[in-house]
Structures are given as C-alpha cells and as structure tokens.
Amino acid sequence: MTNDTIQQKVQEKFGAAVTGFEQPYGMLTFEISADKNIALLQYLFEDTDLQFRFLTDLTVVHYPNDKGRELAIVYHMHNMVDNQRLRFKCFLDIQSPQIATATAVYEAANWQEREAYDFYGVNFLGHPNLKRIQNVDEMDYFPMRKEYPLEDQSRSDKDDEMFGRGGSYN
Amino acid sequence: MPLECYFCSSIVIIDQAHTGVLLEKEKIMARPVRFNIHPKQPDIHDNIAIAEMPDGLDGEGYFATSLEKVVALGRKNSLWPLPFATSCCGIEFMATAASTYDLARFGAERMAFTPRQCDLLMVMGTIAKKMAPIVKQVYMQMAEPRWVMAVGACASSGGIFDTYSVLQGIDQVVPVDVYVPGCPPRPEAILDGFMRIQDLAGNESLRRRNSEHYKKLMGTYGIQ
C-alpha cells in the first residue's frame, strides 16, 4: 500500500469532497469537507485494505487571514499493520466553528477534542463532555486564537519597557 | 625504621642492615600525596551549632527573660518547611536539603507534606493559574503562625512565563514573607532566604497574628 493507492481509494469513495492532495515529507495529506469527517474516519477504519485504526492526533490550527475557513481541524491517522500514516484537514468558518465529534469512532478523541475546544473554541457536536480541560474554568476566551495576545493581561507590575515591547518599542 | 624521603616526603623504610640505603621497591611504590598522616581527633565541642541565648537577666542558677523571646527562640530554630516544589527551583531545594548545604543546620530538616504540621510554605517553581487555588488551600490549611517563601522568579513574579496560563506571582493568592530571586536560585540563596524567615520568626511579636493590621492583610486575600 502506497500513498498513491490510498489517495486513489479515498478519491473513488468521496469524489469531489476530497481535495488538495499533497505529500509533504512523504506523508499523505489532503482536505475533506467538514461534514464528511466522520464518514471518512469510518471508511478508513473499516476498509480491510486501509485499516487506519489509530487516531494519533487531533488538533487545530488558526489561519486568521483565510477568511471563511480560519480554523483547520487536523486528524492524524496511523495504520499499525502496514505502518502507514496520513493526515487530513477540515476547514471551518470561525463564526460558526462546528464539526461532528470523532468520539463516535474513537474514544481517544474525547480529551483531544476537549483540548481543541479549550484552546480554539471548536464546537464538536455530539461530544459527551465538551468542557475545558487544561485552562482554568473561569477563562472566558480561547487563548490560542490569534486575535488574543499571548501575555497575561492581568499583570499589573511588569514594565513593558523591560520586556522589549510597548512604550518606546512600538 | 621509617623515615621521610628527602625528595618526595613519602615514608620509606631504611634497611637496618644497610643503613642509609633505600630499598628499591619502597622507592618506586612511594606516592607523592598521602592522607591522614596526622589524623584529626573529632572535637564535638566546636562543631555543634547552639542557638544564641536571648537577652535576659542572668544570675547564679537562674536566667530570666520574656516569654516572647523564648517562644521566638523555639520557633525560629525549628521551622518545619512544607516544600511545594513544581519545577527546577524544587531541584535546587533538594540540593539545599541534602548533605552539602544541609538545611538541617537551621533546624529545618523536618519536611512535612501535610500543611497542618508546617510553619513555612516554600513555593518553588512555576504556579499555573489552575494550581493557584491549591496553593491557597494549602496555605489556609496551615496553622498560625505561618510563613511563606516564594523561591525563584516564577513563584515571585511569573518569571519568563508572561503568559495566559501562569500565575504572575503567588502573592496574588497568598501573602508572601520572603522572595528569593534567581532562575533558579542557588542553594546559598535559598538558605539566605530561609535565614530571613528565621529573622522574621525570631523578631515577631506574639500578638502580631491577632493585630488589626494582620487581619486586614488576610482580608485582602479573602482569608479569615
């Protein structure tokens, strides 16, 4: 099984819903429309040739300049039998960041989706326990979104001049 | 007949039958450096640290001083620390407590990991905002009198972690008595900080913890 045969099978199954195939550093990467993510996970899991049965990673990237598709949900899959990996992405509008939960297929997605919600505010529809996992519960924003500054805004005793920003550095 | 070698000051054996001639074997084996030629007898009278007597009225067979000074003497020389170690400053603290630096010399060898027995909360390391309520809870479980030492840049001010997830100094949640700077501070610095705590404990008025000023300070942290 090679990247090309995997690409062929996925294209046959999903047609125009999958786009943007590429192989950076030899890892098959493509995009699928956000409403097909569970169907694809299911297909990759159940197909007897593909057997992508391990969800290595589920994460989010924020592209603030990509209007209408700011949030990329990234799924990393691993076929443990043939040691094959692939990665696919779903793009969401930041105004309504909603996508079906992968916990329907993988229990392992539970904490990863909570983390993705915690930091990027992605609403995973049907998730059994979608609440913050790493940050304090009182936090009222999603800190990894790029419109928010990295620094703690509550600090009052730090002089920006001393940290190379603000004041005369702007 | 053992003698010292003229050249290398090692002990050599002079053959009795050929006086003045060094045995060839002993000459080769001789080592230039030797230890414990004059072993030192241990002198326990010099080596025991004894706390200074407080000021008082001294006479034959009696000594009178104020209760406050006796209590302070006891407190400052047997502070029980609670190490709240979360990162690299905690490693420095382990060195401080180990044999070379030996925190036990200050009467503080008795670490306890239950706050109810402890006098001194030593916060060493980065405190994430999510951990802030735990630091406060630990502090509130300690019995009065209690002292707090913030060891290292992170515990004192957030340090390099000027970020959304890190508490910008533990003094946002608990009152701090001594700040030890450094990233991480060396054991000497931690010991110095500890001695400052001892000074505070030794000079504290017995009524301080009941004073209006102290209650007001606690009130600013929402602690009754």
Interface residues (C-beta under 8 A of the other chain):
Chain A: Q134 N135 V136 M139 P143 Y148 L150 E151 D152 Q153 S154 R155 D157 K158 F163
Chain B: K129 K130 S157 G158 D162 T163 Y164 S165 V166 Q168 G169
